[in-house]
């Protein structure tokens, strides 16, 4: 990954392992880790019950991360979506996220620099009392210039129709870098040749007006997620590479599709100085095929020079 910060030598490394009972509402799991430093590794788990209960819990636990005494969390995302397992707990292996099985295992190695303080908390929206095990590895080092703080934006759109577009990331102002996207789709009536995926993805960096040409424009979702010709695939298989992947495909007898995709802009860095927005456009499927509605959820990861937005 291209560096997002510089630092002086003589860093000190500290790994922290803890367990807590998460009873409900908000629980701080790491409170006021004083910097400067970089969170290099973060993991957590709890006792699994069964697939249905475990997935519900992973969606009901919301991860909040705060930087440098900011009152607003830079990250506020359900665990399942943040750790790239939004529709099914499963083995994941990519550049930033790993899970060895489907037993409520969550690990990330996204670098998270901070200057003064880091605080991690969980909001338990379930009715269960949870015994949670978690750890964090931090390199304490002096940052030469302002760090860029990790942010994440999560959103879900239910009953999305073909003529609707939506924002993966609404317009954000400031200086930073766009890091990547997790996308979960539950789509009805996908048909044999998958016309649901014929939507363009547009990234605008430092745009002065809506009429400006986009910085990145990819006409179909399959191309954006490092593949192509999904309408001709027989069968539709999963793939997981370091920076792009389609980690889940499940199609039932009622032509209902569940799929999860990810893309990280590691080698093709997307820097911005003033603003950024990322949009999925309306469906332009050929032949006017009757595509069903879908539930779409996305998590956008980006760095900002400011600790909050």
C-alpha positions as CSV (number, residue, x, y, z in Angstrom):
1,X,0.0,0.0,0.0
2,X,1.3,3.4,-0.9
3,X,2.3,5.3,2.3
4,X,-0.3,7.8,3.6
5,X,2.0,9.2,6.3
6,X,5.6,9.6,7.2
7,X,7.2,8.8,10.6
8,X,10.4,8.9,12.5
9,X,12.3,5.8,13.5
10,X,12.4,4.2,17.0
11,X,8.8,3.1,17.0
12,X,7.4,1.1,19.9
13,X,5.0,-1.8,19.4
14,X,2.3,-2.8,21.8
15,X,-0.3,-5.6,21.5
16,X,-3.4,-5.4,23.7
17,X,-5.7,-8.4,24.4
18,X,-8.9,-8.0,26.4
19,X,-12.4,-9.5,27.0
20,X,-15.6,-7.8,28.2
21,X,-19.2,-8.5,28.7
22,X,-21.2,-6.4,26.2
23,X,-24.6,-6.0,27.9
24,X,-26.4,-3.6,25.6
25,X,-26.3,0.0,24.2
26,X,-22.7,1.3,24.1
27,X,-19.5,-0.3,25.5
28,X,-16.0,1.1,25.1
29,X,-13.6,-1.7,24.1
30,X,-10.6,0.5,23.8
31,X,-10.8,3.8,25.5
32,X,-8.3,6.6,25.0
33,X,-5.3,4.9,23.5
34,X,-2.9,7.8,23.5
35,X,-0.7,8.5,20.4
36,X,0.8,9.3,18.2
37,X,0.7,5.9,16.6
38,X,-0.8,3.6,14.0
39,X,-3.3,0.8,14.6
40,X,-1.9,-2.0,12.5
41,X,-4.1,-4.9,13.4
42,X,-7.6,-5.2,15.0
43,X,-9.5,-8.4,15.7
44,X,-12.5,-9.6,17.7
45,X,-14.7,-12.6,18.2
46,X,-17.3,-14.1,20.5
47,X,-18.9,-17.4,21.2
48,X,-20.9,-18.6,18.1
49,X,-24.4,-20.1,18.4
50,X,-25.7,-20.9,14.9
51,X,-25.5,-19.3,11.5
52,X,-28.8,-17.4,11.8
53,X,-28.1,-16.1,15.3
54,X,-24.5,-15.3,14.5
55,X,-25.3,-13.3,11.4
56,X,-28.0,-11.3,13.2
57,X,-25.5,-10.5,15.9
58,X,-22.8,-9.4,13.4
59,X,-25.4,-7.0,12.0
60,X,-26.6,-5.8,15.4
61,X,-23.2,-4.9,16.7
62,X,-22.1,-1.5,15.4
63,X,-18.4,-0.6,15.5
64,X,-17.6,3.1,16.2
65,X,-14.1,4.5,16.0
66,X,-13.1,8.0,17.2
67,X,-9.9,9.9,16.5
68,X,-8.2,12.7,18.4
69,X,-11.0,13.7,20.8
70,X,-13.5,14.2,18.0
71,X,-17.1,13.8,19.2
72,X,-18.3,12.3,16.0
73,X,-17.2,8.7,15.0
74,X,-15.1,8.5,11.9
75,X,-16.3,4.9,11.5
76,X,-19.8,3.8,12.4
77,X,-20.5,0.5,10.6
78,X,-22.1,-2.9,11.5
79,X,-19.4,-5.5,12.2
80,X,-20.6,-7.7,9.3
81,X,-20.3,-5.0,6.7
82,X,-17.1,-3.5,8.1
83,X,-15.3,-6.9,8.0
84,X,-16.6,-7.8,4.5
85,X,-19.1,-10.5,5.7
86,X,-22.4,-8.6,5.3
87,X,-24.7,-11.4,4.1
88,X,-23.1,-14.5,5.4
89,X,-20.3,-15.2,7.9
90,X,-17.6,-16.9,5.9
91,X,-14.0,-17.4,5.2
92,X,-12.5,-14.1,3.9
93,X,-9.0,-13.6,2.6
94,X,-8.0,-10.3,0.9
95,X,-5.6,-7.5,1.4
96,X,-7.2,-5.9,4.4
97,X,-9.7,-8.5,5.9
98,X,-9.4,-12.1,7.0
99,X,-11.5,-14.8,8.6
100,X,-10.5,-18.4,8.7
101,X,-14.1,-19.7,8.9
102,X,-17.7,-18.8,9.6
103,X,-17.4,-18.7,13.4
104,X,-17.8,-14.9,14.1
105,X,-14.1,-14.2,13.4
106,X,-13.2,-10.6,12.4
107,X,-9.7,-9.3,11.5
108,X,-8.4,-6.3,9.7
109,X,-5.0,-4.9,9.0
110,X,-6.1,-1.5,7.5
111,X,-3.5,1.0,8.8
112,X,-5.2,3.5,11.1
113,X,-2.9,6.4,12.1
114,X,-3.8,8.9,14.8
115,X,-2.0,11.8,16.5
116,X,-3.4,12.1,20.0
117,X,-6.0,9.5,20.8
118,X,-8.0,6.5,19.5
119,X,-11.2,5.2,21.0
120,X,-13.1,2.1,19.8
121,X,-16.6,1.2,21.0
122,X,-19.4,-1.2,20.2
123,X,-23.2,-0.5,20.1
124,X,-25.1,-3.6,21.0
125,X,-28.5,-3.3,19.3
126,X,-29.4,-6.9,20.1
127,X,-31.1,-8.2,23.2
128,X,-28.2,-10.6,24.0
129,X,-25.5,-10.3,26.6
130,X,-22.3,-11.0,24.8
131,X,-18.9,-12.0,26.0
132,X,-16.5,-10.5,23.6
133,X,-12.8,-11.2,23.0
134,X,-10.7,-8.7,21.1
135,X,-7.2,-7.4,20.5
136,X,-5.4,-4.4,18.9
137,X,-1.8,-4.0,17.8
138,X,-0.5,-0.4,17.8
139,X,2.8,1.0,16.7
140,X,3.6,4.1,18.7
141,X,5.7,6.5,16.6
142,X,6.1,10.2,15.9
143,X,4.3,11.3,12.8
144,X,6.3,13.9,10.9
145,X,3.2,15.5,9.3
146,X,-0.5,15.3,9.8
147,X,-1.9,11.8,9.6
148,X,-4.8,10.8,7.5
149,X,-7.5,9.3,9.6
150,X,-9.5,6.3,8.5
151,X,-13.2,6.9,7.9
152,X,-16.0,4.6,6.7
153,X,-19.5,5.4,5.4
154,X,-22.2,2.7,5.5
155,X,-25.6,2.9,3.8
156,X,-28.3,0.5,2.8
157,X,-31.0,1.1,0.2
158,X,-34.0,-1.3,0.3
159,X,-36.2,-2.0,-2.7
160,X,-33.9,-0.3,-5.2
161,X,-35.5,-0.1,-8.6
162,X,-33.8,-0.1,-12.0
163,X,-34.4,3.7,-12.5
164,X,-32.9,4.6,-9.2
165,X,-29.3,5.5,-8.5
166,X,-27.6,5.9,-5.1
167,X,-24.5,7.2,-3.5
168,X,-21.8,4.8,-2.2
169,X,-20.2,7.9,-0.8
170,X,-22.1,11.3,-0.8
171,X,-20.0,14.3,-1.5
172,X,-17.3,14.6,1.2
173,X,-15.2,17.8,1.4
174,X,-11.5,17.9,2.5
175,X,-8.2,16.3,1.6
176,X,-7.7,12.6,1.6
177,X,-7.7,9.3,-0.3
178,X,-10.4,6.8,-1.3
179,X,-9.5,3.4,-0.2
180,X,-12.2,1.0,-1.2
181,X,-15.7,-0.4,-1.3
182,X,-17.7,-3.3,0.1
183,X,-21.0,-4.1,-1.6
184,X,-23.7,-6.5,-0.6
185,X,-26.6,-7.1,-3.0
186,X,-29.8,-9.1,-2.4
187,X,-31.6,-8.9,-5.8
188,X,-34.9,-10.4,-6.9
189,X,-35.6,-11.8,-10.4
190,X,-32.0,-11.7,-11.6
191,X,-32.7,-13.7,-14.8
192,X,-30.3,-15.9,-16.6
193,X,-27.9,-13.3,-17.9
194,X,-27.8,-11.0,-14.8
195,X,-29.0,-7.7,-16.3
196,X,-29.1,-6.3,-12.7
197,X,-25.4,-5.5,-12.8
198,X,-25.5,-3.1,-15.8
199,X,-25.1,0.0,-13.7
200,X,-22.2,2.5,-14.0
201,X,-20.0,3.5,-11.1
202,X,-18.8,7.1,-11.1
203,X,-16.0,8.6,-8.9
204,X,-15.6,12.4,-8.9
205,X,-12.5,13.8,-7.3
206,X,-12.3,17.6,-6.7
207,X,-15.2,18.2,-9.1
208,X,-16.1,21.9,-9.5
209,X,-19.6,21.1,-10.8
210,X,-21.9,18.3,-11.7
211,X,-21.0,18.9,-15.4
212,X,-17.4,18.1,-14.9
213,X,-16.2,14.8,-16.4
214,X,-15.8,12.1,-13.8
215,X,-12.3,11.1,-12.6
216,X,-13.3,7.4,-12.9
217,X,-16.2,6.0,-14.9
218,X,-16.9,2.3,-15.3
219,X,-20.0,1.3,-17.1
220,X,-20.8,-2.0,-15.4
221,X,-20.4,-3.4,-11.9
222,X,-18.5,-6.5,-13.1
223,X,-15.8,-4.4,-14.5
224,X,-15.5,-2.3,-11.4
225,X,-15.0,-5.4,-9.3
226,X,-12.2,-6.7,-11.4
227,X,-14.1,-9.1,-13.6
228,X,-16.2,-9.1,-16.8
229,X,-18.9,-10.8,-18.8
230,X,-21.0,-11.9,-15.8
231,X,-24.0,-12.3,-18.2
232,X,-22.1,-15.1,-19.9
233,X,-20.8,-16.9,-16.8
234,X,-21.7,-20.6,-16.5
235,X,-21.7,-21.2,-13.6
236,X,-21.3,-18.0,-11.5
237,X,-18.3,-18.7,-9.2
238,X,-16.8,-16.8,-6.4
239,X,-13.3,-15.3,-6.5
240,X,-11.1,-13.7,-3.9
241,X,-8.0,-11.7,-4.9
242,X,-6.1,-9.3,-2.7
243,X,-7.7,-6.1,-4.1
244,X,-10.9,-7.3,-5.9
245,X,-13.3,-10.1,-5.2
246,X,-16.8,-11.6,-5.3
247,X,-16.7,-13.6,-2.1
248,X,-20.3,-14.8,-2.0
249,X,-22.8,-16.0,-4.5
250,X,-26.1,-17.7,-3.5
251,X,-29.0,-18.1,-5.9
252,X,-32.2,-19.8,-4.7
253,X,-35.0,-21.5,-6.6
254,X,-37.0,-18.3,-6.7
255,X,-34.3,-16.5,-8.8
256,X,-33.2,-14.5,-5.7
257,X,-29.5,-13.6,-5.6
258,X,-27.3,-12.8,-2.7
259,X,-23.8,-11.6,-3.5
260,X,-20.9,-9.8,-1.8
261,X,-18.1,-7.9,-3.6
262,X,-15.1,-5.8,-2.7
263,X,-12.5,-3.5,-4.3
264,X,-9.6,-1.7,-2.7
265,X,-7.7,1.0,-4.6
266,X,-4.2,0.1,-3.4
267,X,-2.2,0.2,-6.5
268,X,-4.4,2.8,-8.3
269,X,-4.6,5.4,-5.5
270,X,-7.5,7.8,-5.6
271,X,-6.3,11.0,-4.0
272,X,-8.4,14.1,-3.6
273,X,-7.6,17.6,-2.4
274,X,-11.1,19.2,-2.0
275,X,-13.9,16.7,-2.4
276,X,-15.0,13.2,-3.4
277,X,-18.2,11.4,-4.3
278,X,-18.9,7.9,-5.5
279,X,-22.2,6.9,-7.2
280,X,-23.8,3.9,-8.7
281,X,-26.1,4.9,-11.6
282,X,-29.4,3.7,-12.8
283,X,-29.7,0.4,-14.6
284,X,-29.4,0.5,-18.4
285,X,-30.0,-3.2,-19.1
286,X,-30.3,-4.2,-22.7
287,X,-33.7,-5.4,-24.0
288,X,-35.7,-3.7,-21.3
289,X,-35.7,-6.9,-19.2
290,X,-37.9,-7.0,-16.2
291,X,-35.4,-6.9,-13.3
292,X,-36.8,-7.2,-9.8
293,X,-36.1,-4.8,-6.9
294,X,-33.1,-5.3,-4.6
295,X,-31.6,-4.4,-1.3
296,X,-28.1,-2.9,-1.7
297,X,-25.7,-2.1,1.1
298,X,-22.3,-0.5,0.7
299,X,-19.4,0.4,2.9
300,X,-17.0,3.1,1.7
301,X,-13.5,3.3,3.2
302,X,-11.5,6.5,2.9
303,X,-8.8,8.6,4.6
304,X,-9.3,12.2,5.5
305,X,-6.9,14.8,6.8
306,X,-9.5,15.7,9.4
307,X,-10.4,13.3,12.3
308,X,-14.1,13.7,11.7
309,X,-16.4,14.7,8.8
